[in-house]
């Protein structure tokens, strides 16, 4: 006779990365090991949403549709906000990533960032190039 009990395992899940630019979320939590239920192992879950209608240049609605999506954990996990570090009694500003100066390629709009595009506007036979907000809520305060 084989007997067992189910244990309601309440493990706290932590969000490690929530990259709105690349539409990815990485979480981790400790779960019981299948080989040894007395032992906990770290489980990581990576959720990727591929925006199929994404444009090569998201600020240009006329650019071709994107067909290639590249996800690198080092890019997803980089932290570019400077932090203060104390070394030898002095406080320095430091970044936690070395690739912060490279432009980030976004697959969709980051709703916290203002995106604009220029389009031709014909008025009384005269063509003017007008700037338009693609994400109005983040471009205009109230």
C-alpha positions in Angstrom: 0.0 0.0 0.0 1.4 3.4 -1.0 0.2 6.3 1.0 0.9 10.0 0.8 -0.4 13.3 1.7 -0.7 16.5 -0.2 0.9 19.5 1.4 -0.4 22.9 0.5 2.9 24.5 -0.2 2.6 28.3 0.2 5.8 29.7 -1.2 6.2 33.4 -1.8 6.8 34.1 -5.5 9.2 37.0 -6.2 9.2 39.1 -9.3 12.9 39.4 -10.5 12.2 41.1 -13.8 9.2 43.0 -15.2 10.4 44.3 -18.5 7.5 46.1 -20.2 9.7 47.0 -23.1 10.4 43.4 -24.0 7.0 42.1 -22.6 8.7 39.7 -20.2 8.3 38.8 -16.6 10.7 36.6 -14.6 9.7 35.2 -11.2 11.2 32.8 -8.8 10.1 30.8 -5.8 11.2 27.9 -3.6 9.3 24.7 -4.2 9.7 21.1 -2.8 12.1 19.0 -4.7 10.5 16.1 -6.6 13.4 13.8 -5.7 13.5 14.8 -2.1 10.4 16.5 -0.7 12.3 17.5 2.4 14.5 19.8 0.3 13.6 23.0 -1.5 14.7 24.0 -4.9 14.6 27.4 -6.6 12.1 27.4 -9.5 12.2 30.2 -12.1 9.3 31.1 -14.4 9.9 33.1 -17.5 6.8 34.6 -19.2 7.3 36.1 -22.6 4.5 37.8 -24.6 5.4 38.1 -28.2 3.7 41.2 -29.7 3.0 39.9 -33.2 1.8 43.2 -34.6 4.9 45.0 -33.4 6.8 47.3 -35.8 10.5 47.4 -36.5 10.5 51.0 -35.3 7.7 51.3 -32.8 7.6 55.1 -33.2 6.9 54.8 -36.9 3.5 53.1 -37.6 4.5 52.7 -41.3 7.7 50.7 -40.6 7.5 46.9 -41.5 6.3 44.4 -39.0 9.0 42.9 -36.7 9.7 39.2 -37.5 12.7 38.7 -35.1 12.5 38.9 -31.4 15.7 38.5 -29.3 15.6 37.9 -25.5 18.8 37.9 -23.5 18.6 37.4 -19.7 21.5 39.8 -19.2 19.6 42.6 -21.0 16.3 41.8 -19.3 17.9 41.8 -15.8 20.1 44.9 -16.2 19.6 47.6 -13.7 20.8 51.0 -15.0 19.5 53.2 -12.2 22.6 54.5 -10.3 22.9 53.4 -6.7 25.1 54.9 -3.9 28.0 52.7 -2.8 30.3 53.5 0.1 34.0 52.6 -0.5 36.7 53.6 1.9 34.5 56.1 3.7 33.5 57.8 0.4 30.2 57.6 -1.4 30.2 56.8 -5.1 27.5 56.5 -7.7 27.5 53.1 -9.4 25.4 51.2 -12.0 24.7 47.5 -11.7 25.1 46.9 -15.4 27.8 47.6 -17.9 25.6 47.9 -21.0 23.5 50.9 -20.0 24.7 53.2 -22.7 23.4 50.9 -25.5 20.0 51.9 -26.8 17.3 49.5 -25.7 15.2 47.9 -28.5 11.5 47.8 -27.4 9.0 45.4 -28.9 6.1 47.4 -27.6 5.3 50.7 -26.0 6.6 51.2 -22.5 3.5 52.9 -21.1 5.7 55.0 -18.8 7.6 56.5 -21.7 6.4 59.1 -24.2 6.5 58.0 -27.9 5.9 60.4 -30.7 6.0 60.3 -34.5 5.9 62.9 -37.2 3.3 62.7 -40.0 2.4 64.8 -43.0 -0.7 67.0 -42.5 -2.2 68.7 -45.5 -4.1 71.9 -44.7 -5.4 74.3 -47.5 -3.1 72.5 -50.0 0.0 73.1 -47.8 1.8 70.1 -46.3 3.1 70.5 -42.8 4.9 67.8 -40.7 3.0 67.5 -37.4 4.3 65.8 -34.3 1.7 63.3 -32.7 1.8 61.4 -29.5 1.6 57.6 -29.8 1.2 57.2 -26.0 -0.8 60.3 -25.0 -1.2 59.4 -21.4 2.5 59.4 -20.8 3.2 62.4 -23.0 0.8 64.8 -21.4 0.3 65.6 -17.7 -3.5 65.4 -17.0 
